[in-house]
Amino acid sequence: MKMRNEQLRKIILAGLFAAIIYIGISVFRIPIPAMVGKPFIHFGNSLAALAVIFLGFSYGTIAGAIGLGLFDILNGYADTSYFTILEVIVIALLMTGAMKLLKNYHGQYWIVIIAATAGIGKIGTSYLVSIGEAMIKGVSFNVAIVQAFLSLPATVINSISTIVIVSLLYVPIKKLMTRFNR
């Protein structure tokens, strides 16, 4: 019975995180001009990273994929929403790996390292996705590489904001999660 309650709790929290991620993108977004895609600054990546931290790989990835993917589907990015979901999976894998590597270290910089893993992972995945998007549109590989690189400013800003936001929100959310788990 206790395992069912734990699973139900995680499902509820995954749904809550998915909704918050969706709202975090919908309410606050600043478009950035780019050669490939339509990037913008938003809180979705930060909130998806927090979902992975607090819910673990499976439920955190589901929350991130639903929140970010649903936003894409409902806001004119449906044709590339599968890239977003793949990015969520890759970043969640990177974060989970980093958390496992640091399982015995919970110093004051633990959360910054985990958040930086998410941010750096996002830069890498966005670069690859931009190359893929450009090539799907018929651009040659060499040109796609350059265009993708020139389209990274929004991702770098989002990655820096992910490190800052995750680091700032970790302690308050951890306190809320502790109260919720009682």
N, C-alpha and C positions, 0 to 999 in steps of 0.2 A: 504494500500500500504506500509506503514511504517513497518508493521509486516512482510510482505513478504521480504522486504529488510533486516530486522534483521535476519530472518531465512536463507536467502541466504548467508549473511555474515557469520553466524555460520557454515553453510555447507562448505563454502570455507575454513574457518579457521580450521575446523575439518579435511578436506582433507590435508591442509598444515601441521598441527600437525602430522597427520598419516604418511605423507612422511618424516617429520623430525625425528620422532620416529624410523622409519625403517632405515633411514640413520644413526641415532645415535647409533644403534646397529651394523649395518653392518660395519661402518668405524672404530669404536673403540670397541674392545672386547678382553679380555684377559682370556683364558681358565684357570679354576681352577680344580685341581683334586678333585674328590668326589666319595663317595661310591655309590651314587644314582644319576642318571641323568648325564648331561654334562653341569654343570654351568659355567658361565663366567661373568666377570665384564664388565659392559656396561652402556651407558647413557639412555637407553630406558625407564627405570622406572622413572627417573627424568623428562624426557620430557613428559611422560604420566601423571605424577602428575601435571606438569604445564598446560597441556591441561585441566585437570579437574578444576584447579583453575580458568583459564581464560574463559573456555567455559561452565562450569557448569557440572553437573552430566551426562546428556544425551549425549551431543555432545563430551564432554571430554572422556567419556567412549567409545564412538564409535571410536574416534581418537586413543585411546590407544589400543583398541581391534584390530583395523585394522592394526596399525603399528606393534605392538608386535606379533599379530597372523599371519600376512603376513610374517614376518621374520621367524617365526617358520615353517610355511608351506613351504617356499622356501629354507630353509637351513637345512633340515634333522630332524626337530623336529615336523613334521606334526602329528605323532601319539600322541603327548601330547599337541598339540596347544589348545585343548579345555580347558586344565588346565590353560593355560596362559590367555585365555579370561575370565575364571571364576575368576582368580586372579585380573584381571583388574577391573572387576565389584565389587568385594568385597572391594578392596582398594579405588575405587571411592566412594563407599557407606560410608566407614569410613571417608574419607576426607570430603565428603559433610556433614556428620553428625558433624564433628569437626568444619567446617566452620559455620554451623548453630548455634552451641553452642557458638561460638566466634563472632557472627554477630555484637555485640556491642563493641567488643574489636578489635582495629586495632593498637595496640602498636607495638613497634619495634620487638617484639618476635612473633607476629602473624604468620608470614610466617614460622618461625622455628617450631612452634607448628604444623602447618598444614603439613609441610614436614616431621616432626618426626612421625606424624600419618601415613603418607604413608610408611615411612621406617619401622616402627614397624609392620604395617599391612603386609608388604611384607615378613618380617621374619616369621610371623605366617602362612601366606598362603603358603609360600614355604615349610615350615616344613610339613604342612598337605599334600601338593602336593607330596613331596618326599616320605611320608609314602604311599600314594596312588600308586605312580609309582612303589615302591618296591613291594607292595602287588600284583599289576597287573602282575609283573614278577614272582610271586610265592613265595615270601619271607614271612615268618610268621610275624604276627603283632608285636611281641616283638622285633624281629630282625629288622623289618622295622623302628620301633621307634628309635633304636640305630643308624642305618644307616642314617636315615634322620637327626638326630642330628649332626652326624659327617660330613654331607654334607652342613652344614649351613655357613661355612666361607665365601664363595662367596656372599651369600645373605646378610650377615652382612656387608661386604664391600660395596656391592651395596646399602644397606640401608643407611649407613653412607654417601656415595657419593650422594645419593638422597637428604639428608638433606642439605648438603653443596651446591650442584649444584642448587637446587630449591631456596635456600636462596640467592645465588649470582645472579641468572638469573631473579628473580622475578621483581625487580625494572626496569631493562632495558626492559624486555618484556612488563611490564605494560605501560611504556612510548610508546613503539611501538604500543601496542593495543589502547592506547588513540588516537594516531595519525591516526590509521586505522579506528577508530570509527567515526571520524569527517566527 
